[in-house]
Amino acid sequence: MNFLAYPLEHMPFVIVTMLVAFTIHEFSHAWTAWKFGDSTAYEQGRVTLNPAAHIDWIGVIFLLLAGFGWAKPVPVRRGRFRYPRLMGILVTAAGPISNLLLAFIGLLAMYALVNLGVLTAPTDAVRENVGIFMAYWLHINVILFLFNLIPLPPLDGYRIVEEFAPIKTRIKLAQYEQWGIFIFILFVFIPPLRELTIDPLFSLALPIVREMHEIAGAIFGHHADSSIIPSLYGWRY
């Protein structure tokens, strides 16, 4: 019995995408904080594209079992920023936005390959595998973008909400942060709660990917065939 969220034969595609997506996500947090004046992440070796510096194995296990996960949080001292609240929000948002950009850049690369005639043979095994890889590239990166918008610690959505909250509210919220992961587990593994919370959020992934296709098609003159990317989990591009 396969308890994984993805087919076993597709795991190489999933693992490569996961490593890149998590690494770029956390690197974006660390690099942005460093450029804004906080060297904490830099001093801890987090301004790097080495996946080993960013991987959280519990988050990896969640991704493999539940279809989404997280990496090791980047330490940030907002008090070192010139404009702590504004720059704190930008540093936090840099991670999810990087995943959205990764998805779109990958899609543009696919359209470019199709336009160049590299992936035109309908029975070509390379074409099929590239298509499967791109489907996971889009799916995982867009899901990570949406997943990190959930306002529960330690996710980015919580940190953004926290920045807008008054100081007294932030102090109260800090007292309950340790329970965030347990609440999140309930949302994931209790179907009625998941149907009311996570599933509606993740349903936004399909229109986001469709919009990316529209933009990519406009850039390339609608010459690329988006059907090269196979359907996953009922997605139809």
Backbone as numpy.savetxt, mean C-alpha at the origin, in Angstrom:
# Nx Ny Nz CAx CAy CAz Cx Cy Cz
-4.64 -28.23 2.39 -5.50 -27.04 2.39 -4.61 -25.80 2.39
-4.95 -24.83 1.52 -4.17 -23.60 1.42 -4.81 -22.50 2.26
-4.13 -22.07 3.32 -4.67 -21.03 4.19 -4.20 -19.64 3.76
-3.47 -19.56 2.67 -2.94 -18.28 2.21 -4.02 -17.49 1.47
-3.86 -16.16 1.47 -4.81 -15.30 0.78 -4.62 -15.34 -0.73
-3.50 -15.90 -1.18 -3.17 -15.92 -2.60 -2.83 -17.35 -3.02
-3.03 -17.70 -4.29 -2.65 -19.04 -4.76 -1.16 -19.28 -4.56
-0.82 -20.49 -4.18 0.57 -20.81 -3.87 1.48 -20.57 -5.07
0.99 -20.86 -6.28 1.83 -20.71 -7.46 2.09 -19.24 -7.81
1.32 -18.34 -7.20 1.51 -16.92 -7.45 2.37 -16.23 -6.38
2.82 -16.99 -5.39 3.55 -16.39 -4.28 4.80 -15.62 -4.70
5.56 -16.05 -5.72 6.72 -15.23 -6.13 6.30 -13.81 -6.53
5.18 -13.68 -7.26 4.69 -12.37 -7.66 4.28 -11.55 -6.43
3.60 -12.22 -5.51 3.12 -11.54 -4.30 4.29 -11.06 -3.45
5.28 -11.92 -3.25 6.40 -11.60 -2.37 7.23 -10.46 -2.94
7.51 -10.49 -4.25 8.28 -9.40 -4.87 7.52 -8.08 -4.74
6.23 -8.12 -5.05 5.42 -6.90 -4.94 5.37 -6.39 -3.51
5.19 -7.31 -2.57 5.11 -6.95 -1.16 6.40 -6.28 -0.68
7.55 -6.86 -1.03 8.82 -6.30 -0.60 9.02 -4.89 -1.14
8.70 -4.69 -2.42 8.85 -3.36 -3.02 7.86 -2.38 -2.40
6.59 -2.80 -2.27 5.55 -1.91 -1.77 5.83 -1.47 -0.34
6.20 -2.41 0.54 6.49 -2.07 1.93 7.73 -1.20 2.03
8.75 -1.55 1.26 10.01 -0.80 1.34 9.83 0.64 0.90
9.17 0.85 -0.24 8.96 2.21 -0.73 8.06 2.99 0.21
7.06 2.32 0.77 6.15 2.98 1.72 6.91 3.54 2.91
7.70 2.71 3.56 8.42 3.15 4.76 9.58 4.09 4.42
10.24 3.85 3.30 11.28 4.77 2.85 10.71 6.16 2.63
9.51 6.24 2.08 8.88 7.54 1.82 8.63 8.29 3.12
8.15 7.57 4.15 7.99 8.20 5.47 9.34 8.73 5.97
10.34 7.86 5.95 11.65 8.19 6.54 12.33 9.32 5.78
12.31 9.25 4.46 12.98 10.27 3.64 12.32 11.62 3.81
10.98 11.65 3.82 10.25 12.92 3.97 10.53 13.53 5.33
10.51 12.72 6.39 10.81 13.23 7.73 12.23 13.79 7.79
13.17 13.09 7.18 14.56 13.53 7.16 14.70 14.87 6.45
14.04 15.02 5.33 14.12 16.27 4.57 13.43 17.42 5.30
12.46 17.10 6.15 11.76 18.14 6.91 12.49 18.51 8.20
13.59 17.81 8.50 14.40 18.21 9.64 14.49 17.22 10.78
13.81 16.06 10.67 13.90 15.05 11.73 14.81 13.93 11.24
15.96 13.78 11.87 16.94 12.78 11.44 16.81 11.45 12.19
15.74 11.29 12.98 15.58 10.07 13.78 15.61 8.82 12.92
14.80 8.78 11.88 14.75 7.60 11.01 16.06 7.41 10.27
16.68 8.51 9.88 17.97 8.43 9.18 19.02 7.79 10.09
19.06 8.22 11.35 20.03 7.69 12.30 19.80 6.22 12.59
18.58 5.75 12.42 18.26 4.34 12.66 18.33 3.50 11.39
18.86 4.09 10.33 19.06 3.34 9.09 17.80 3.08 8.30
16.78 3.93 8.46 15.52 3.70 7.76 15.42 4.46 6.44
16.32 5.40 6.18 16.32 6.08 4.88 17.14 5.21 3.93
16.56 4.08 3.58 17.23 3.09 2.75 16.19 2.31 1.96
16.62 1.77 0.82 15.75 0.92 0.01 16.02 -0.56 0.27
16.71 -0.85 1.36 16.96 -2.24 1.76 15.72 -2.77 2.49
15.01 -3.76 1.93 13.79 -4.26 2.56 14.00 -4.75 4.00
15.19 -5.25 4.31 15.45 -5.80 5.65 15.27 -4.75 6.74
15.44 -3.48 6.41 15.31 -2.41 7.39 13.86 -2.07 7.70
12.94 -2.55 6.86 11.55 -2.10 6.98 10.54 -3.21 7.27
10.90 -4.46 7.04 9.92 -5.54 7.12 9.52 -5.84 8.56
8.22 -5.90 8.80 7.64 -6.37 10.07 7.01 -7.73 9.77
7.54 -8.78 10.39 7.12 -10.13 10.00 5.67 -10.42 10.37
5.15 -9.78 11.41 3.73 -9.95 11.73 2.88 -9.35 10.62
3.30 -8.17 10.12 2.59 -7.55 9.01 2.65 -8.39 7.75
3.80 -9.04 7.52 3.96 -9.93 6.36 3.01 -11.12 6.47
2.92 -11.71 7.66 2.04 -12.85 7.87 0.59 -12.46 7.63
0.21 -11.27 8.10 -1.14 -10.78 7.87 -1.41 -10.64 6.38
-0.42 -10.12 5.64 -0.61 -9.94 4.21 -0.81 -11.28 3.51
-0.04 -12.28 3.92 -0.14 -13.58 3.28 -1.44 -14.31 3.65
-1.92 -14.11 4.88 -3.11 -14.81 5.34 -4.40 -14.03 5.08
-4.35 -12.71 5.26 -5.56 -11.90 5.16 -5.62 -11.07 3.90
-4.48 -10.94 3.19 -4.49 -10.18 1.95 -4.01 -8.76 2.09
-3.66 -8.34 3.31 -3.12 -7.01 3.54 -2.30 -7.04 4.81
-1.36 -6.10 4.93 -0.50 -6.09 6.10 0.23 -4.78 6.24
1.31 -4.78 6.98 2.03 -3.53 7.24 3.51 -3.83 7.43
4.31 -2.77 7.40 5.75 -2.88 7.63 6.09 -2.25 8.98
7.37 -2.20 9.30 7.83 -1.66 10.57 7.63 -0.13 10.58
6.92 0.40 11.58 6.68 1.85 11.60 7.99 2.65 11.66
7.99 3.78 10.99 9.15 4.68 11.00 9.04 5.63 12.19
10.10 5.74 13.02 10.05 6.68 14.15 10.14 8.12 13.66
9.25 8.95 14.15 9.22 10.36 13.74 9.06 11.23 14.98
9.90 12.26 15.10 9.78 13.25 16.17 9.28 14.55 15.55
7.97 14.75 15.63 7.36 15.90 14.97 7.82 17.22 15.55
8.29 17.20 16.80 8.78 18.43 17.42 9.99 19.01 16.73
10.67 18.22 15.90 11.83 18.71 15.18 11.46 19.43 13.87
10.19 19.32 13.48 9.76 19.98 12.25 9.53 21.46 12.49
9.74 22.23 11.45 9.49 23.68 11.56 8.00 23.94 11.76
7.17 23.18 11.04 5.71 23.27 11.18 5.22 21.87 11.56
5.23 21.53 12.84 4.99 20.14 13.28 3.71 19.51 12.75
2.60 20.21 12.83 1.33 19.58 12.42 1.29 19.37 10.91
1.57 20.41 10.15 1.53 20.30 8.68 2.53 19.26 8.17
3.77 19.37 8.64 4.79 18.45 8.17 4.55 17.03 8.68
3.96 16.92 9.86 3.62 15.60 10.38 2.60 14.91 9.48
1.60 15.66 9.02 0.59 15.11 8.12 1.23 14.69 6.79
2.11 15.54 6.27 2.76 15.23 4.99 3.65 14.00 5.10
4.38 13.88 6.20 5.23 12.70 6.41 4.37 11.44 6.49
3.26 11.52 7.20 2.38 10.36 7.33 1.74 10.00 6.00
1.30 11.02 5.25 0.63 10.77 3.97 1.59 10.25 2.90
2.90 10.51 3.07 3.87 10.11 2.05 3.86 8.60 1.80
3.62 7.81 2.84 3.62 6.35 2.69 2.50 5.85 1.80
1.23 6.11 2.16 0.13 5.64 1.31 0.19 6.20 -0.11
0.56 7.47 -0.24 0.64 8.07 -1.57 1.69 7.36 -2.41
2.80 6.94 -1.78 3.84 6.24 -2.54 3.31 4.94 -3.12
2.41 4.25 -2.39 1.84 3.01 -2.93 0.91 3.28 -4.11
0.16 4.36 -4.02 -0.72 4.74 -5.13 0.12 5.07 -6.37
1.22 5.78 -6.17 2.11 6.12 -7.28 2.78 4.88 -7.85
3.18 3.94 -6.99 3.78 2.70 -7.47 2.82 1.94 -8.37
1.55 1.88 -7.96 0.55 1.19 -8.78 0.44 1.85 -10.15
0.37 3.17 -10.17 0.19 3.88 -11.43 1.42 3.79 -12.32
2.60 3.90 -11.73 3.84 3.79 -12.51 3.96 2.40 -13.13
3.58 1.38 -12.36 3.61 0.02 -12.89 2.65 -0.13 -14.06
1.46 0.47 -13.94 0.48 0.39 -15.02 0.98 1.11 -16.27
1.61 2.27 -16.08 2.19 2.98 -17.23 3.26 2.13 -17.92
4.06 1.43 -17.12 5.09 0.55 -17.69 4.45 -0.56 -18.51
3.33 -1.11 -18.02 2.63 -2.15 -18.75 2.11 -1.62 -20.09
1.49 -0.46 -20.07 0.98 0.13 -21.30 2.12 0.40 -22.29
3.25 0.84 -21.77 4.40 1.11 -22.63 4.89 -0.18 -23.29
4.95 -1.27 -22.52 5.39 -2.54 -23.07 4.44 -3.04 -24.15
3.14 -2.86 -23.93 2.16 -3.28 -24.93 2.30 -2.44 -26.19
2.45 -1.13 -26.02 2.58 -0.25 -27.18 3.83 -0.54 -27.98
4.88 -0.99 -27.30 6.13 -1.31 -27.98 6.09 -2.69 -28.63
5.01 -3.41 -28.41 4.87 -4.73 -29.02 5.59 -5.83 -28.28
6.03 -5.56 -27.06 6.77 -6.57 -26.31 5.84 -7.67 -25.83
4.58 -7.35 -25.58 3.64 -8.32 -24.99 2.45 -8.56 -25.91
2.70 -8.82 -27.17 1.60 -8.94 -28.12 1.19 -10.38 -28.41
2.07 -11.35 -28.18 1.74 -12.73 -28.49 0.73 -13.28 -27.49
-0.50 -13.63 -27.92 -1.55 -14.02 -26.96 -1.25 -15.29 -26.18
-0.40 -16.17 -26.71 -0.11 -17.41 -25.99 1.26 -17.38 -25.33
1.90 -16.24 -25.33 3.25 -16.13 -24.80 3.21 -16.28 -23.27
3.97 -17.24 -22.73 4.00 -17.46 -21.28 4.54 -16.25 -20.55
5.51 -15.57 -21.15 6.06 -14.36 -20.54 4.98 -13.30 -20.43
4.21 -13.15 -21.49 3.11 -12.17 -21.48 2.11 -12.49 -20.37
1.78 -13.77 -20.23 0.83 -14.17 -19.20 1.37 -13.89 -17.80
2.62 -14.24 -17.57 3.21 -14.03 -16.24 3.36 -12.55 -15.92
3.73 -11.75 -16.91 3.83 -10.31 -16.67 2.45 -9.75 -16.33
1.43 -10.24 -17.00 0.07 -9.79 -16.71 -0.36 -10.14 -15.30
-0.05 -11.37 -14.87 -0.39 -11.78 -13.50 0.37 -10.93 -12.49
1.66 -10.72 -12.75 2.45 -9.89 -11.85 1.87 -8.48 -11.74
1.45 -7.91 -12.89 0.90 -6.56 -12.86 -0.42 -6.52 -12.10
-1.21 -7.59 -12.21 -2.46 -7.62 -11.46 -2.19 -7.57 -9.97
-1.20 -8.32 -9.50 -0.84 -8.27 -8.08 -0.21 -6.94 -7.71
0.59 -6.39 -8.62 1.22 -5.09 -8.36 0.15 -4.02 -8.11
-0.87 -4.01 -8.95 -1.96 -3.05 -8.78 -2.75 -3.36 -7.52
-3.12 -4.61 -7.36 -3.98 -4.99 -6.24 -3.33 -4.68 -4.90
-2.11 -5.14 -4.69 -1.45 -4.98 -3.39 -1.16 -3.52 -3.09
-0.67 -2.78 -4.07 -0.35 -1.38 -3.82 -1.59 -0.53 -3.55
-2.66 -0.76 -4.31 -3.89 0.01 -4.07 -4.51 -0.38 -2.74
-4.49 -1.67 -2.41 -5.04 -2.11 -1.12 -4.23 -1.53 0.04
-2.89 -1.49 -0.10 -2.07 -0.89 0.95 -2.37 0.60 1.10
-2.62 1.28 -0.01 -3.00 2.69 0.04 -4.29 2.86 0.85
-5.30 2.06 0.55 -6.58 2.16 1.25 -6.48 1.67 2.68
-5.80 0.55 2.86 -5.65 -0.05 4.19 -5.03 0.93 5.18
-4.03 1.68 4.73 -3.34 2.60 5.63 -4.15 3.85 5.94
-5.30 4.00 5.29 -6.19 5.12 5.62 -7.11 4.79 6.79
-7.14 3.53 7.23 -7.98 3.15 8.36 -7.48 3.86 9.62
-8.36 4.57 10.33 -7.91 5.37 11.49 -7.75 4.55 12.76
-6.92 3.51 12.70 -6.59 2.70 13.87 -5.07 2.62 14.00
-4.53 2.75 15.21 -3.08 2.61 15.37 -2.69 1.15 15.09
-1.55 0.93 14.44 -0.49 1.89 14.13 -0.55 2.41 12.70
-1.72 2.41 12.08 -1.83 2.75 10.67 -1.76 4.26 10.45
-1.44 4.64 9.21 -1.24 6.06 8.89 -2.50 6.88 9.06
-3.66 6.28 8.78 -4.91 7.01 8.92 -5.11 7.52 10.34
-4.71 6.73 11.31 -4.82 7.15 12.71 -3.91 8.35 12.99
-2.69 8.31 12.47 -1.75 9.41 12.71 -2.23 10.71 12.08
-2.89 10.61 10.92 -3.41 11.82 10.28 -4.56 12.39 11.10
-5.49 11.52 11.54 -6.59 11.97 12.39 -6.06 12.59 13.68
-5.03 11.96 14.23 -4.42 12.43 15.47 -3.89 13.85 15.32
-3.32 14.17 14.15 -2.76 15.50 13.93 -3.84 16.58 13.96
-5.06 16.23 13.59 -6.15 17.20 13.56 -6.85 17.34 14.91
-6.59 16.41 15.82 -7.28 16.39 17.11 -6.66 17.40 18.08
-7.46 17.99 18.96 -6.91 18.87 20.01 -5.98 18.08 20.91
-5.09 18.78 21.60 -4.06 18.13 22.42 -4.67 17.24 23.50
-5.78 17.69 24.13 -6.40 16.87 25.18 -6.94 15.56 24.60
-7.51 15.64 23.40 -8.03 14.44 22.75 -6.90 13.50 22.38
-5.78 14.07 21.94 -4.64 13.25 21.56 -4.08 12.50 22.77
-4.07 13.15 23.91 -3.58 12.49 25.13 -4.49 11.32 25.51
-5.81 11.53 25.38 -6.75 10.45 25.69 -6.61 9.29 24.71
-6.45 9.64 23.41 -6.30 8.60 22.40 -5.04 7.76 22.65
-3.97 8.42 23.10 -2.71 7.72 23.33 -2.85 6.63 24.38
-3.79 6.82 25.31 -3.99 5.83 26.37 -4.58 4.51 25.84
-5.21 4.58 24.67 -5.88 3.40 24.12 -5.20 2.86 22.87
-4.04 3.42 22.52 -3.38 3.00 21.28 -3.03 1.52 21.28
-2.68 0.98 22.46 -2.26 -0.43 22.50 -3.39 -1.38 22.15
-4.64 -0.87 22.18 -5.77 -1.73 21.86 -6.10 -1.69 20.37
-5.46 -0.82 19.63 -5.77 -0.66 18.22 -5.61 -1.94 17.43
-4.54 -2.67 17.67 -4.27 -3.88 16.92 -5.31 -4.95 17.20
-5.81 -5.01 18.44 -6.82 -6.00 18.79 -8.17 -5.66 18.14
-8.49 -4.37 18.10 -9.72 -3.94 17.42 -9.63 -4.28 15.94
-8.44 -4.03 15.39 -8.22 -4.31 13.98 -8.39 -5.80 13.68
-7.87 -6.67 14.55 -7.99 -8.12 14.35 -9.46 -8.53 14.36
-10.26 -7.92 15.25 -11.69 -8.21 15.27 -12.34 -7.84 13.94
-11.97 -6.66 13.40 -12.53 -6.22 12.12 -12.15 -7.17 10.99
-10.97 -7.75 11.07 -10.48 -8.61 9.99 -11.14 -9.99 10.03
-11.21 -10.58 11.21 -11.56 -12.00 11.30 -13.00 -12.27 11.73
-13.77 -11.25 12.06 -15.20 -11.45 12.33 -15.97 -10.93 11.11
-16.52 -11.84 10.29 -17.12 -11.44 9.01 -18.12 -10.28 9.07
-19.09 -10.26 10.03 -20.02 -9.13 10.03 -19.33 -7.78 10.24
-18.31 -7.76 11.11 -17.58 -6.51 11.34 -16.77 -6.12 10.11
-16.17 -7.12 9.46 -15.39 -6.84 8.25 -16.29 -6.29 7.15
-17.49 -6.86 7.02 -18.41 -6.42 5.98 -18.86 -4.98 6.19
-18.85 -4.52 7.45 -19.28 -3.16 7.75 -18.15 -2.15 7.72
-16.91 -2.62 7.79 -15.79 -1.69 7.93 -14.77 -1.80 6.79
-14.02 -2.90 6.77 -12.91 -3.03 5.84 -13.37 -3.25 4.40
-14.36 -4.12 4.20 -14.79 -4.44 2.83 -15.30 -3.22 2.06
-16.13 -2.35 2.67 -16.55 -1.15 1.92 -15.38 -0.26 1.52
-14.37 -0.16 2.40 -13.20 0.64 2.06 -12.44 0.02 0.90
-12.24 -1.29 0.96 -11.49 -1.96 -0.10 -12.25 -2.00 -1.42
-13.58 -1.82 -1.36 -14.36 -1.80 -2.60 -14.00 -0.59 -3.47
-13.33 0.39 -2.87 -12.89 1.56 -3.64 -11.71 1.25 -4.55
-11.07 0.08 -4.33 -9.90 -0.27 -5.13 -10.24 -0.37 -6.61
-11.38 -1.00 -6.93 -11.72 -1.20 -8.34 -11.91 0.11 -9.09
-12.71 1.07 -8.58 -12.81 2.34 -9.31 -11.50 3.10 -9.40
-10.62 2.95 -8.40 -9.31 3.61 -8.46 -8.50 3.04 -9.62
-8.48 1.71 -9.73 -7.72 1.07 -10.81 -8.34 1.40 -12.16
-9.64 1.44 -12.25 -10.30 1.81 -13.51 -9.91 3.23 -13.93
-9.85 4.13 -12.96 -9.47 5.50 -13.28 -8.02 5.56 -13.75
-7.16 4.75 -13.14 -5.77 4.68 -13.59 -5.70 4.22 -15.04
-6.53 3.23 -15.37 -6.56 2.75 -16.76 -6.99 3.87 -17.71
-7.98 4.65 -17.29 -8.44 5.75 -18.14 -7.31 6.75 -18.39
-6.58 7.09 -17.34 -5.49 8.06 -17.48 -4.38 7.48 -18.34
-4.00 6.22 -18.06 -2.95 5.59 -18.84 -3.35 5.46 -20.30
-4.61 5.11 -20.54 -5.10 5.01 -21.91 -5.05 6.34 -22.64
-5.37 7.42 -21.92 -5.31 8.75 -22.52 -3.86 9.13 -22.86
-2.95 8.78 -21.99 -1.53 9.09 -22.22 -1.00 8.36 -23.44
-1.42 7.08 -23.59 -0.90 6.26 -24.68 -1.85 6.19 -25.88
-2.81 7.09 -25.90 -3.71 7.13 -27.05 -4.65 5.95 -27.15
-4.92 5.29 -26.04 -5.82 4.14 -25.99 -5.35 3.02 -26.92
-4.05 2.93 -27.16 -3.53 1.88 -28.03 -3.24 0.60 -27.27
-3.09 0.70 -25.96 -2.76 -0.48 -25.17 -4.01 -1.28 -24.84
-3.85 -2.58 -24.73 -4.96 -3.48 -24.42 -4.91 -3.81 -22.93
-5.82 -3.22 -22.16 -5.78 -3.42 -20.71 -6.23 -4.83 -20.33
-6.80 -5.59 -21.27 -7.22 -6.95 -20.94 -6.04 -7.87 -20.68
-4.83 -7.39 -20.95 -3.65 -8.20 -20.66 -3.53 -8.47 -19.16
-4.12 -7.60 -18.35 -4.06 -7.76 -16.90 -5.25 -8.61 -16.46
-5.00 -9.82 -15.98 -6.10 -10.73 -15.64 -6.89 -10.25 -14.43
-8.10 -10.78 -14.32 -8.95 -10.42 -13.19 -8.51 -11.18 -11.94
-8.47 -10.47 -10.82 -8.19 -11.09 -9.53 -9.32 -10.75 -8.56
-9.77 -11.76 -7.81 -10.77 -11.53 -6.77 -12.03 -10.87 -7.32
-12.39 -11.18 -8.56 -13.59 -10.60 -9.13 -13.38 -9.23 -9.76
-12.16 -8.71 -9.71 -11.90 -7.42 -10.36 -12.03 -7.60 -11.86
-12.62 -6.63 -12.52 -12.63 -6.60 -13.98 -12.19 -5.20 -14.41
-11.02 -5.13 -15.01 -10.46 -3.85 -15.38 -11.06 -3.37 -16.70
